[in-house]
Amino acid sequence: MVPILRQALIHGLGPRLANSVEEIEGAIPQYVYIGPYEDIRLTD
């Protein structure tokens, strides 16, 4: 039996995102997801 791992990457891009992608993606070294979620801001 071989376990199957499906890694669903969550990426948030769009006009409601106040941060630039460079600020969010790669903020945590060696972490493949966008984060930290506390630093992601949305526009009003």
C-alpha positions as CSV (number, residue, x, y, z in Angstrom):
1,M,0.0,0.0,0.0
2,V,1.4,3.4,-1.0
3,P,0.0,6.5,0.6
4,I,-1.1,9.2,-1.8
5,L,-0.4,12.8,-0.9
6,R,-2.2,15.6,-2.6
7,Q,-0.7,18.9,-1.8
8,A,-3.2,21.7,-2.5
9,L,-1.4,25.0,-2.6
10,I,-3.5,28.0,-1.6
11,H,-2.6,31.1,-3.4
12,G,-4.6,34.4,-3.1
13,L,-4.2,36.8,-6.0
14,G,-6.6,39.5,-7.1
15,P,-7.7,43.1,-6.8
16,R,-8.8,42.7,-3.2
17,L,-5.3,41.9,-1.9
18,A,-3.5,44.9,-0.5
19,N,-0.1,43.2,-0.1
20,S,2.1,42.5,-3.0
21,V,2.8,38.8,-3.8
22,E,6.5,39.2,-3.0
23,E,5.6,40.2,0.6
24,I,3.5,37.2,1.2
25,E,5.1,34.4,-0.8
26,G,8.4,33.3,0.6
27,A,7.9,35.2,3.9
28,I,8.6,32.0,5.8
29,P,11.8,30.2,4.6
30,Q,11.3,26.7,3.1
31,Y,7.5,27.0,3.4
32,V,5.6,26.3,0.2
33,Y,2.3,27.9,1.2
34,I,1.5,31.6,1.3
35,G,1.8,32.9,4.8
36,P,1.8,34.0,7.5
37,Y,-2.0,34.6,7.1
38,E,-1.9,37.3,9.9
39,D,0.1,39.5,7.5
40,I,-2.2,39.3,4.5
41,R,-4.3,42.4,4.2
42,L,-7.4,43.1,2.0
43,T,-8.5,46.3,0.5
44,D,-11.7,48.0,1.7
